[in-house]
Amino acid sequence: MTILMLALFAACVVAVPALAEPPEIASKKAEVQQVLGQIQALDGSLGLAIEAYNKATVRLDEIEHRQELNRRDLKLARRNLKLQQQALARRLVSLYSGDRDTTWLGVLLGASSVTQLVDRLDTVQRVANQDAQVVRQVERFRSTIERNKRQLARSHGRQADLVAEREEQRASIQSQLAERRQLAESIKSEIARLEAEERARQERLRREAQARLAAQRAAAAVAAAAAEAAAAERRRVARVAAEQTTHAHSDDVDLSTPDAVADADETYTPEITVDEVGVVAETPEASIVPSSGSRGTDVVAAAMQYLGVPYVWGGASPSGFDCSGLMLYAYAQLGISLPHYTGDQWQLGVAVSQDQLEPGDIVFFNGLGHNGMYIGGGQFIHAPHSGDVVKISNLSDSWYAATYEGARRIL
């Protein structure tokens, strides 16, 4: 009877239809997801625009540096030209105002002997060569000045183009930011809830990442201590083996006569071979050499200090970062200089496949419009977009998985 009742109850439970979500709620959720998708697409294009701005800034700095070099070379060429022109002027004055006739005819008629004639001809030839050299130097410096002027003119033109390009990117960024704010305002309450959830998630990810970082450093310390202990044990085994070999040889020799002792001293030299003890005690490889992995955890620790710092486009300081600015600043803490542009950072180091990622590797997304730093556990730290903060995300998150470009190892 009991079994029958349970069967009937189960059938009733199965037959009860699930309560459907009210249409207005489902519609609102769909609207929210659509707007969030639009915001994410805007963030992607905004990242590309910001990195284009960073690229223009880097190139503008390079042009300004070359302009400074050209201005310096132009100044030097003008000074040299002035000196050579003054030397040429002095020479012309001496030719036309002096009493001595330095023409070939004057030299021939004015010589009183063959020796004097040869000396005067040689002098005139050397003076003529010097005059020609001065003229050539004047022409060379004039050419240098003209070339530097043309280079400066081209640089100024390119500089004007880059400034205009940068301002265009700035306007694009401002327009996209305004559009993003407008979309965000339309679902303000939903975004507030999602942001609260994200803050809680980020706190959990921060604790997990810091625990993982501490564990990696502890493991490295344990490995170093174990390697040192192993090296000490190898040295001890080598000493024992050497002592045992020495004692065994002493037992085989008859030391009852002085001659036997002398023969033993002359014919035997204790020797340690690799076959006897496994490794030579003084082998330098026994010491611990820091790996790139330890530097990777160091740069991750540097980046982790700035979790929660606001996103600022063009930013590269603790007051605010954009994506490539965070990489630049974190690596600078290890004395490594990076350019403030994802495209240039992509050219550095060596390529790393996703299954070989290590902490400290730089991961790239969205046509190099965004990047971040891998911290282990399938996660990376980055400055995502305007309105957000430096945070931790998963490589498996849909947008990052779909736009993943690759990774570079700088260390």
LOZA-76326 format. One line per field, with one value per residue (C-alpha): residue number from 1; residue in three letters; x, y, z. Coordinates in Angstrom, 3 decimals, m for minus. Layout:
n	c(NUM/...)
res	c(ala/...)
px	c(X/...)
py	c(Y/...)
pz	c(Z/...)
END
This chain:
n	c(1/2/3/4/5/6/7/8/9/10/11/12/13/14/15/16/17/18/19/20/21/22/23/24/25/26/27/28/29/30/31/32/33/34/35/36/37/38/39/40/41/42/43/44/45/46/47/48/49/50/51/52/53/54/55/56/57/58/59/60/61/62/63/64/65/66/67/68/69/70/71/72/73/74/75/76/77/78/79/80/81/82/83/84/85/86/87/88/89/90/91/92/93/94/95/96/97/98/99/100/101/102/103/104/105/106/107/108/109/110/111/112/113/114/115/116/117/118/119/120/121/122/123/124/125/126/127/128/129/130/131/132/133/134/135/136/137/138/139/140/141/142/143/144/145/146/147/148/149/150/151/152/153/154/155/156/157/158/159/160/161/162/163/164/165/166/167/168/169/170/171/172/173/174/175/176/177/178/179/180/181/182/183/184/185/186/187/188/189/190/191/192/193/194/195/196/197/198/199/200/201/202/203/204/205/206/207/208/209/210/211/212/213/214/215/216/217/218/219/220/221/222/223/224/225/226/227/228/229/230/231/232/233/234/235/236/237/238/239/240/241/242/243/244/245/246/247/248/249/250/251/252/253/254/255/256/257/258/259/260/261/262/263/264/265/266/267/268/269/270/271/272/273/274/275/276/277/278/279/280/281/282/283/284/285/286/287/288/289/290/291/292/293/294/295/296/297/298/299/300/301/302/303/304/305/306/307/308/309/310/311/312/313/314/315/316/317/318/319/320/321/322/323/324/325/326/327/328/329/330/331/332/333/334/335/336/337/338/339/340/341/342/343/344/345/346/347/348/349/350/351/352/353/354/355/356/357/358/359/360/361/362/363/364/365/366/367/368/369/370/371/372/373/374/375/376/377/378/379/380/381/382/383/384/385/386/387/388/389/390/391/392/393/394/395/396/397/398/399/400/401/402/403/404/405/406/407/408/409/410/411)
res	c(met/thr/ile/leu/met/leu/ala/leu/phe/ala/ala/cys/val/val/ala/val/pro/ala/leu/ala/glu/pro/pro/glu/ile/ala/ser/lys/lys/ala/glu/val/gln/gln/val/leu/gly/gln/ile/gln/ala/leu/asp/gly/ser/leu/gly/leu/ala/ile/glu/ala/tyr/asn/lys/ala/thr/val/arg/leu/asp/glu/ile/glu/his/arg/gln/glu/leu/asn/arg/arg/asp/leu/lys/leu/ala/arg/arg/asn/leu/lys/leu/gln/gln/gln/ala/leu/ala/arg/arg/leu/val/ser/leu/tyr/ser/gly/asp/arg/asp/thr/thr/trp/leu/gly/val/leu/leu/gly/ala/ser/ser/val/thr/gln/leu/val/asp/arg/leu/asp/thr/val/gln/arg/val/ala/asn/gln/asp/ala/gln/val/val/arg/gln/val/glu/arg/phe/arg/ser/thr/ile/glu/arg/asn/lys/arg/gln/leu/ala/arg/ser/his/gly/arg/gln/ala/asp/leu/val/ala/glu/arg/glu/glu/gln/arg/ala/ser/ile/gln/ser/gln/leu/ala/glu/arg/arg/gln/leu/ala/glu/ser/ile/lys/ser/glu/ile/ala/arg/leu/glu/ala/glu/glu/arg/ala/arg/gln/glu/arg/leu/arg/arg/glu/ala/gln/ala/arg/leu/ala/ala/gln/arg/ala/ala/ala/ala/val/ala/ala/ala/ala/ala/glu/ala/ala/ala/ala/glu/arg/arg/arg/val/ala/arg/val/ala/ala/glu/gln/thr/thr/his/ala/his/ser/asp/asp/val/asp/leu/ser/thr/pro/asp/ala/val/ala/asp/ala/asp/glu/thr/tyr/thr/pro/glu/ile/thr/val/asp/glu/val/gly/val/val/ala/glu/thr/pro/glu/ala/ser/ile/val/pro/ser/ser/gly/ser/arg/gly/thr/asp/val/val/ala/ala/ala/met/gln/tyr/leu/gly/val/pro/tyr/val/trp/gly/gly/ala/ser/pro/ser/gly/phe/asp/cys/ser/gly/leu/met/leu/tyr/ala/tyr/ala/gln/leu/gly/ile/ser/leu/pro/his/tyr/thr/gly/asp/gln/trp/gln/leu/gly/val/ala/val/ser/gln/asp/gln/leu/glu/pro/gly/asp/ile/val/phe/phe/asn/gly/leu/gly/his/asn/gly/met/tyr/ile/gly/gly/gly/gln/phe/ile/his/ala/pro/his/ser/gly/asp/val/val/lys/ile/ser/asn/leu/ser/asp/ser/trp/tyr/ala/ala/thr/tyr/glu/gly/ala/arg/arg/ile/leu)
px	c(0.000/2.780/4.627/1.468/0.974/4.590/4.244/1.073/2.768/5.787/3.519/1.715/4.984/6.166/2.878/2.957/4.313/7.180/6.058/6.885/8.723/6.395/6.780/7.614/10.523/11.873/11.581/13.431/16.207/16.582/16.748/19.410/21.502/21.191/22.351/25.204/26.267/26.241/28.326/30.836/31.106/31.645/34.342/36.124/36.117/37.006/40.061/41.184/40.701/42.673/45.565/45.531/45.812/48.716/50.421/50.096/51.551/54.548/55.227/54.843/57.453/59.813/59.322/59.913/63.158/64.327/63.392/65.543/68.484/67.914/67.747/71.024/72.687/71.345/72.774/76.153/76.181/75.390/78.204/80.684/79.514/80.094/83.625/84.505/83.063/85.167/88.270/87.484/86.963/90.308/91.986/90.409/91.497/95.062/95.086/93.894/95.400/98.841/102.036/103.132/102.020/100.733/99.737/101.678/103.240/104.220/105.845/107.882/109.074/109.705/111.944/115.656/116.811/115.601/115.390/113.320/111.112/110.415/109.701/107.332/105.527/105.038/103.719/101.292/100.040/99.409/97.613/95.487/94.594/93.610/91.495/89.713/89.127/87.619/85.297/84.241/83.545/81.438/79.402/79.073/77.797/75.367/74.045/73.770/71.775/69.384/68.964/68.232/65.739/63.900/63.915/62.557/59.837/58.820/58.888/56.713/54.258/54.143/53.859/50.856/49.255/49.821/48.457/45.347/45.095/45.448/42.780/40.508/41.056/40.391/37.088/36.172/36.941/34.891/31.958/32.086/32.350/29.232/27.353/28.478/27.332/23.965/23.492/24.640/22.189/19.317/19.951/21.464/19.859/20.802/24.369/24.552/23.561/26.066/28.810/28.144/28.386/31.576/33.160/32.475/33.854/36.959/37.619/37.392/39.664/42.146/42.382/42.748/45.430/47.388/47.189/48.388/51.225/52.275/52.151/54.315/56.899/56.830/57.253/60.201/61.786/61.238/62.711/65.750/66.254/65.846/68.360/70.847/70.346/70.868/74.057/75.322/74.545/76.449/79.459/79.272/79.063/82.075/84.127/83.172/84.006/87.365/88.178/87.121/89.262/92.259/91.822/91.361/94.613/96.455/95.268/96.591/100.128/102.692/103.928/106.288/109.375/110.393/110.826/107.209/106.020/108.077/106.789/103.234/103.731/105.267/102.790/99.411/97.402/93.832/91.359/87.642/85.864/82.336/81.720/82.656/80.540/77.973/79.023/82.113/81.594/82.719/80.319/78.941/75.598/74.806/74.045/70.527/70.002/66.865/64.407/62.303/59.351/60.530/60.687/57.243/55.776/57.622/56.023/52.622/53.066/53.905/50.734/48.568/49.354/47.141/43.953/41.061/42.929/40.584/40.902/42.200/42.816/46.424/47.180/50.415/50.661/49.031/46.553/45.063/45.980/44.889/45.723/49.171/49.981/49.512/51.929/54.435/54.288/54.408/57.410/59.156/59.216/61.630/63.737/62.246/61.134/58.081/56.484/53.022/51.299/49.943/51.159/54.750/54.495/53.341/56.694/58.725/59.838/58.856/55.503/53.909/51.101/48.092/48.783/52.325/51.386/53.303/52.764/54.080/53.296/51.358/48.124/46.527/42.930/40.706/43.164/45.762/43.234/43.625/46.121/46.700/49.110/48.638/48.727/48.149/45.079/43.645/43.342/44.901/45.062/44.233/42.760/39.592/37.877/36.596/34.418/36.083/39.113/42.206/40.786/41.190/39.372/39.311/40.692/37.673/35.209/33.276/34.528/38.183/38.064/36.499/38.959/42.170/45.123/48.131/50.757/54.345/56.948/59.081/61.135)
py	c(0.000/2.377/1.662/2.369/5.720/6.722/5.811/7.888/10.837/10.642/10.568/13.659/15.474/14.645/15.734/19.205/21.655/23.978/27.514/29.710/33.013/35.999/37.308/40.855/39.596/37.394/40.318/42.639/40.109/39.704/43.494/43.703/40.998/42.774/46.094/44.384/42.787/46.182/47.643/44.807/45.360/49.069/48.241/46.131/48.874/51.416/49.347/49.386/53.163/53.712/51.577/53.467/56.667/55.134/54.129/57.673/59.022/56.656/57.526/61.239/60.951/59.244/62.013/64.711/62.972/62.819/66.472/67.401/65.492/67.189/70.612/69.915/68.698/71.736/74.080/72.311/72.412/76.134/76.832/74.805/76.551/79.921/78.917/77.638/80.738/82.909/80.867/81.215/84.965/85.361/83.410/85.577/88.742/87.446/86.563/89.920/92.308/90.758/91.986/88.530/87.422/83.849/83.255/80.620/83.350/85.403/82.355/81.612/85.214/85.864/82.841/83.643/80.008/76.582/75.503/78.548/77.900/74.307/75.418/78.156/75.817/73.295/76.017/77.287/73.728/73.110/76.437/75.633/72.220/73.823/76.390/73.613/71.681/74.751/75.252/71.561/71.803/74.906/73.093/69.984/71.943/73.807/70.432/69.163/72.214/71.784/68.071/68.715/71.410/68.965/66.273/68.733/69.815/66.179/65.492/68.522/67.312/63.805/65.311/67.374/64.253/62.276/65.073/65.193/61.375/61.406/64.073/62.035/58.996/61.138/62.330/58.738/57.652/60.468/59.647/55.947/56.741/58.913/56.157/53.641/55.860/56.317/52.568/51.957/54.543/52.662/49.594/51.353/49.218/45.963/47.167/48.147/44.615/43.085/45.407/44.364/40.725/41.459/43.216/40.171/37.882/40.034/39.896/36.108/35.954/38.307/36.069/32.967/34.576/35.835/32.401/30.808/33.327/32.649/28.898/29.291/31.275/28.798/25.903/27.697/28.170/24.496/23.411/25.633/24.200/20.625/21.229/22.683/19.697/17.317/19.138/18.926/15.190/14.655/16.450/14.281/11.074/12.206/12.794/9.390/7.642/9.373/8.368/4.742/4.536/5.907/3.411/0.458/1.261/1.572/m1.925/m3.498/m2.162/m3.756/m0.848/m2.954/m1.647/1.904/0.929/m0.243/3.034/4.984/2.874/3.425/7.200/7.291/5.044/5.945/9.137/9.131/9.863/10.486/9.603/10.223/6.437/6.163/8.933/9.814/13.472/15.534/17.436/20.764/20.631/24.196/22.878/21.939/25.621/27.019/29.288/31.521/30.510/32.737/31.420/33.234/36.503/35.742/35.558/38.778/40.722/39.212/40.393/43.871/43.965/42.570/45.618/47.696/45.644/48.092/51.029/52.836/52.436/55.618/55.604/56.537/55.903/54.237/55.089/54.039/56.884/55.046/52.465/51.369/47.797/48.343/50.979/48.380/46.004/48.838/49.847/46.315/45.290/48.572/47.456/44.701/47.150/46.075/48.863/48.248/50.596/51.971/50.264/46.709/46.384/47.100/44.875/42.043/42.307/41.656/38.374/35.002/33.510/31.112/28.663/28.854/25.446/26.590/29.862/30.795/33.637/36.896/36.096/38.831/37.653/39.550/39.878/41.512/42.181/43.438/45.957/44.615/42.718/41.503/39.467/35.747/34.941/31.178/29.022/30.087/33.698/37.024/40.519/43.500/46.990/46.182/49.374/52.800/52.738/49.589/48.892/46.682/43.204/39.460/37.612/34.073/33.173/30.902/33.819/33.922/37.249/36.630/33.058/34.263/37.142/35.513/36.300/34.745/35.392/36.622/35.784/38.839/37.455)
pz	c(0.000/0.962/m2.276/m4.274/m2.538/m3.153/m6.817/m7.134/m5.374/m7.681/m10.713/m9.464/m8.888/m12.395/m13.867/m12.218/m14.820/m13.872/m13.105/m16.096/m15.615/m16.165/m19.751/m18.617/m16.460/m19.257/m21.657/m19.247/m18.759/m22.520/m22.861/m20.163/m21.845/m25.181/m23.718/m21.871/m25.158/m26.831/m24.007/m24.306/m28.083/m27.438/m24.892/m27.505/m30.139/m27.468/m26.541/m30.170/m30.351/m27.138/m28.339/m31.672/m29.606/m27.635/m30.900/m32.278/m29.024/m29.178/m32.825/m32.068/m29.315/m31.781/m34.358/m31.760/m30.734/m34.362/m34.815/m31.840/m33.370/m36.746/m35.117/m33.344/m36.568/m38.432/m35.810/m35.995/m39.815/m39.818/m37.351/m39.439/m42.604/m40.986/m39.918/m43.391/m45.048/m42.743/m43.626/m47.320/m46.947/m45.186/m47.950/m50.653/m48.848/m48.600/m52.291/m53.546/m51.010/m50.432/m52.052/m53.198/m56.648/m56.144/m59.770/m61.698/m63.862/m60.830/m59.230/m62.399/m62.870/m59.198/m58.514/m58.274/m58.523/m59.526/m55.869/m54.973/m57.992/m56.867/m53.282/m54.430/m56.836/m54.018/m51.709/m54.335/m54.967/m51.267/m50.892/m53.940/m52.463/m49.142/m50.976/m52.891/m49.664/m47.992/m50.969/m50.852/m47.116/m47.650/m50.302/m48.120/m45.147/m47.395/m48.644/m45.059/m44.049/m46.967/m46.240/m42.557/m43.500/m45.767/m43.060/m40.512/m42.936/m43.517/m39.761/m39.087/m41.715/m40.226/m36.753/m37.845/m39.334/m36.120/m33.949/m36.131/m36.026/m32.259/m31.885/m34.157/m31.934/m28.869/m30.361/m31.226/m27.682/m26.178/m28.476/m27.610/m23.904/m24.135/m25.954/m23.377/m20.499/m22.174/m22.554/m19.002/m17.677/m19.316/m17.117/m14.128/m11.411/m13.129/m13.593/m9.898/m8.941/m11.365/m10.127/m6.527/m7.548/m9.491/m6.495/m4.334/m7.039/m7.440/m3.706/m3.832/m6.895/m5.221/m2.153/m4.313/m6.497/m3.493/m1.855/m5.101/m5.361/m1.761/m2.423/m5.537/m3.602/m0.706/m3.149/m4.746/m1.296/m0.418/m3.757/m3.181/0.321/m0.972/m3.761/m1.292/1.029/m1.903/m2.867/0.729/0.796/m2.452/m0.981/2.162/0.090/m1.942/1.207/2.682/m0.598/m0.737/2.845/2.248/m0.918/0.965/3.856/1.480/m0.302/2.997/4.034/0.787/1.231/3.541/5.602/7.746/5.931/5.068/1.388/1.171/2.663/0.139/m2.762/m1.620/m1.451/m4.938/m6.746/m5.278/m5.521/m4.137/m6.950/m7.070/m10.273/m11.417/m11.439/m7.777/m6.243/m8.847/m9.154/m8.483/m5.249/m6.692/m9.658/m10.026/m11.258/m7.679/m6.928/m7.328/m10.349/m10.242/m12.967/m15.179/m13.183/m10.057/m11.999/m13.371/m9.866/m9.020/m11.876/m11.030/m7.436/m8.768/m10.865/m8.053/m5.910/m8.189/m8.065/m7.813/m9.390/m11.835/m15.587/m17.246/m20.991/m21.693/m18.003/m16.854/m13.147/m9.863/m10.281/m13.277/m15.934/m19.358/m20.406/m21.935/m19.296/m16.526/m18.295/m18.759/m15.098/m13.622/m15.712/m14.891/m11.238/m12.380/m14.401/m17.754/m20.106/m22.306/m24.868/m24.072/m26.976/m27.263/m30.876/m29.845/m26.743/m29.041/m30.857/m27.679/m26.101/m27.521/m28.466/m25.951/m26.644/m24.348/m22.786/m21.873/m20.155/m17.013/m14.509/m15.956/m19.609/m21.439/m23.085/m25.991/m27.230/m29.828/m32.648/m30.127/m28.845/m25.319/m23.167/m19.626/m17.505/m16.879/m13.142/m13.232/m12.762/m16.127/m14.890/m15.821/m14.329/m16.530/m16.804/m18.821/m19.954/m18.972/m15.873/m14.568/m12.376/m12.501/m11.920/m12.450/m15.237/m16.604/m20.015/m20.353/m20.103/m23.375/m24.752/m23.867/m25.174/m28.437/m28.990/m27.683/m29.981/m28.244/m25.586/m25.300/m22.654/m21.888/m18.982)
END
